[in-house]
Amino acid sequence: MLAIESEQSYSEPLNLPYVELRFDIFGQTLPSDHGYALYSNISHLCPQLHEQKWLNLQTIMGIPDGKGKIYLTEKSRLRIRVPGDMVPAVYPLAGKALTIGKHLIRLGIPQIFMLQPASRLRSRIVVIKGFQEPEAFLSAAKRQLEALGIQGRVWIPLNAEGESERKTIKIKKYTVVGFGLEVADLSDEDSIKLQIAGCGGKRRMGCGVFARLRYLR
């Protein structure tokens, strides 16, 4: 069963200082499910980023309309985490236009931030291949964090109906199932490690990337 979880690489350069580039966004709307399309656009504009395991890409937050679309706000940002020496590979995205489905956005000049520890982190969606039921998924997620040496309380947030927060992401013609995941009581060291390593697969498409809750609203 552990072999199924092989999308998570435990040999990534966790000892390298990572930074987060935050791009202002100019535009009106985006599809709610835009992780794959966003990654495809970025890979097209910066081919050197394609298939790079160190690339952590967060989906863009906005106000959902309940019909598969989000409205961008003045707080909407594109957040990309990379090792510090990889910033030149990402910086050319500044000022570029991206077409996500029928939606057009333009990126501003990024600000660069060091990762900051937080005792509680959340990922909007974590995908672990072969685990689509809450209990089995949670056990698999805990095993991945343990393999990284990360200690903390781990749980799946509940939705308004009191059920495990099941999420999906569409990749080409396929729909991939995952869950929201929250980790608390983290040490500073483990918090930074989790922000770098993430959990599960598809992190270049916004899955398994952890942030403080205020950045997910």
C-alpha positions in Angstrom: 0.0 0.0 0.0 2.8 2.4 0.8 4.1 2.1 -2.8 0.9 3.7 -4.0 1.9 6.9 -2.2 5.1 7.3 -4.3 4.1 10.6 -5.8 5.5 12.2 -2.6 9.2 12.6 -2.9 11.1 12.5 0.4 14.4 13.3 -1.1 13.7 16.9 -2.2 16.1 19.7 -1.1 14.4 20.5 2.2 17.7 22.0 3.5 17.6 24.7 0.9 16.1 28.1 1.9 12.8 28.5 0.1 11.1 31.7 -0.8 7.6 32.6 -1.9 6.9 34.9 -4.8 3.6 36.7 -4.6 2.3 38.2 -7.8 -0.5 40.8 -7.9 -3.2 39.8 -10.3 -5.1 42.0 -12.7 -8.4 40.6 -13.9 -12.0 39.9 -12.9 -12.7 36.2 -12.7 -11.2 32.7 -12.9 -12.6 29.1 -12.9 -12.9 27.8 -9.4 -10.9 24.7 -10.5 -8.0 26.3 -12.3 -4.9 24.5 -10.9 -4.1 22.4 -14.0 -4.7 25.3 -16.4 -2.7 27.7 -14.3 0.3 25.3 -14.3 0.0 24.7 -18.0 0.1 28.4 -18.7 3.1 29.0 -16.4 4.9 26.0 -18.0 4.3 27.5 -21.4 5.6 30.9 -20.5 8.6 29.5 -18.5 9.4 26.0 -19.9 12.2 25.5 -17.4 9.6 25.2 -14.7 7.8 22.2 -16.4 8.0 19.0 -14.3 10.2 20.6 -11.6 9.6 18.8 -8.3 10.7 21.8 -6.3 7.9 24.0 -7.7 5.0 24.6 -5.3 2.2 26.5 -6.9 -0.8 27.7 -4.9 -4.2 28.2 -6.6 -5.6 31.7 -6.5 -8.1 32.7 -3.9 -11.3 34.6 -4.7 -15.0 34.8 -3.9 -16.9 31.8 -5.3 -20.1 32.4 -7.1 -21.3 28.8 -6.5 -21.4 28.2 -10.3 -17.8 27.1 -10.9 -16.3 30.6 -10.9 -14.5 32.9 -8.5 -14.3 36.7 -8.5 -10.9 38.1 -7.9 -10.3 40.7 -5.2 -7.6 43.1 -4.3 -6.2 40.4 -2.0 -6.0 37.7 -4.7 -2.4 36.7 -5.4 -0.5 34.0 -7.3 1.9 32.4 -4.8 4.8 30.3 -6.0 7.4 28.7 -3.7 10.8 27.8 -5.0 14.4 27.4 -3.6 16.0 30.8 -3.4 18.4 30.2 -6.2 15.4 29.4 -8.6 13.9 32.9 -8.3 15.4 33.9 -11.7 13.4 31.0 -13.3 10.1 32.3 -12.0 10.6 36.1 -12.2 10.0 36.3 -16.0 6.3 35.7 -15.3 6.1 39.3 -14.2 3.8 41.3 -16.5 2.7 38.3 -18.4 -0.9 37.6 -19.5 -2.5 34.2 -18.8 -5.6 32.8 -20.4 -7.3 30.3 -18.0 -10.2 28.8 -20.0 -12.2 31.9 -21.1 -10.7 34.1 -18.4 -7.8 36.5 -18.9 -5.5 37.7 -16.1 -2.3 39.6 -16.0 0.5 39.2 -13.4 2.1 42.1 -11.7 5.7 42.4 -10.3 6.2 39.8 -7.6 7.2 40.5 -4.0 9.6 37.9 -2.5 9.1 36.7 1.0 10.9 34.2 3.2 8.7 31.4 4.6 7.4 32.1 8.1 6.6 29.4 10.6 3.0 29.0 11.9 1.8 26.5 14.4 -1.3 25.7 12.2 -1.3 25.2 8.5 -3.9 24.1 6.0 -4.0 22.8 2.4 -7.2 23.4 0.4 -6.8 20.0 -1.3 -4.4 17.2 -0.8 -4.3 14.3 -3.4 -2.8 10.9 -2.5 -3.1 8.4 -5.3 -5.2 5.4 -4.3 -6.8 7.0 -1.3 -10.3 8.5 -1.9 -12.1 7.6 1.4 -11.6 9.9 4.4 -10.2 7.4 7.0 -7.8 5.7 4.6 -6.7 9.1 3.2 -6.0 10.5 6.6 -3.9 7.5 7.6 -1.9 7.8 4.4 -1.4 11.6 5.0 -0.1 10.9 8.5 2.3 8.3 7.2 3.7 10.8 4.7 4.2 13.4 7.4 5.8 10.9 9.7 8.2 9.9 6.9 9.2 13.6 6.8 9.7 13.7 10.5 6.8 16.2 10.9 4.8 16.0 14.2 1.5 17.6 14.7 -2.3 17.0 15.0 -3.7 16.1 11.6 -7.3 16.1 10.5 -9.7 16.6 7.6 -11.8 19.8 8.0 -15.5 19.3 7.9 -17.9 21.1 5.5 -21.1 22.8 6.4 -22.9 19.5 6.6 -20.4 18.1 9.1 -18.8 15.8 6.6 -15.1 15.4 5.6 -14.2 18.1 3.2 -13.9 16.2 -0.1 -12.4 18.2 -3.0 -11.8 17.5 -6.7 -9.4 18.8 -9.3 -9.8 18.3 -13.1 -6.7 17.3 -15.0 -7.3 17.1 -18.7 -10.2 14.7 -19.0 -9.8 13.2 -15.5 -11.3 14.2 -12.2 -9.0 13.6 -9.2 -10.4 13.3 -5.7 -8.7 14.7 -2.6 -9.5 16.3 0.8 -8.7 19.4 2.6 -6.1 18.8 5.3 -5.1 20.7 8.4 -2.1 20.3 10.7 -1.7 22.0 14.1 0.7 22.1 17.0 3.7 22.4 14.6 7.1 23.4 15.8 8.8 26.2 13.8 11.1 23.7 12.1 8.3 21.3 11.2 6.1 24.2 10.0 8.7 25.4 7.5 9.4 21.8 6.4 5.7 21.2 5.7 5.5 24.5 3.7 8.4 23.3 1.6 7.6 19.6 1.2 3.8 19.6 1.2 1.9 16.4 1.2 0.6 14.1 -1.6 1.0 14.7 -5.3 0.0 17.3 -7.9 1.7 20.1 -6.0 2.6 21.9 -9.2 -1.2 22.2 -9.7 -1.9 23.6 -6.3 -2.5 20.4 -4.4 -0.8 19.6 -1.1 0.6 23.1 -0.6 0.2 24.3 3.0 -0.3 27.9 4.1 -1.6 29.9 7.0 -5.4 30.0 7.0 -5.6 33.7 6.3 -3.9 33.1 2.9 -6.6 30.6 1.9 -9.6 32.9 2.3 
